[in-house]
Structures are given as structure tokens and as C-alpha cells.
Amino acid sequence: MTAWCAAENIGSHRVLEKAGMKLLSTEKNGLEVGDRVYDKLIYEYRRQA
């Protein structure tokens, strides 16, 4: 399972990390909202076997 959030959104990445997700990668300027551009943090959750 994957999820993403804007790098500036501290609350969102805290929630993803508390849910057990790990930061997979960062896309520089990967998220555009209106006329603003943000770095996009991509998180991943893998079920342990």
C-alpha cells in the first residue's frame, strides 16, 4: 500500500509514520496545488510475512 503527502504538511507525514508507513521516496516539485508546487513524499506500508 502506498500513500503520499506534501512535504510541508508535517501533520500528514506524522500520521503516515504512526500508521507504520515508511518513507519510500521524495519527488522534488512533484505536487501542484493551484499555483503552488510542493515536494511530494511517498510512503509505503508492507505487511510483514
C-alpha positions in Angstrom: 0.0 0.0 0.0 1.3 3.5 -0.8 0.3 7.0 0.3 1.7 10.5 -0.3 1.6 13.9 1.1 3.1 17.4 0.6 6.5 17.7 2.4 5.3 20.9 4.1 2.4 19.0 5.7 4.0 17.9 8.9 0.8 16.5 10.4 0.2 14.2 7.4 3.6 12.6 7.4 3.4 12.1 11.2 0.1 10.3 10.8 1.5 8.1 8.0 4.6 7.2 10.1 2.4 6.5 13.2 0.4 4.1 11.0 3.6 2.2 10.3 4.4 3.5 6.9 7.9 4.2 5.8 9.2 7.0 3.6 10.0 5.5 0.2 11.0 8.5 -1.9 10.7 12.2 -2.4 9.6 13.7 -5.7 11.0 17.3 -6.0 8.2 19.6 -7.2 6.0 16.5 -7.6 2.8 18.0 -6.3 1.0 21.0 -7.8 -1.9 22.6 -6.0 -3.3 25.7 -7.6 -0.3 28.0 -8.4 1.9 26.4 -5.7 4.3 23.5 -6.1 5.4 21.2 -3.3 7.8 18.3 -2.9 5.8 15.1 -2.7 6.7 12.5 0.0 5.8 8.9 -1.0 5.2 6.4 1.8 4.9 2.6 1.7 3.4 0.0 4.0 4.3 -3.6 3.6 2.7 -6.3 5.5 5.4 -8.4 7.2 5.3 -12.1 6.4 
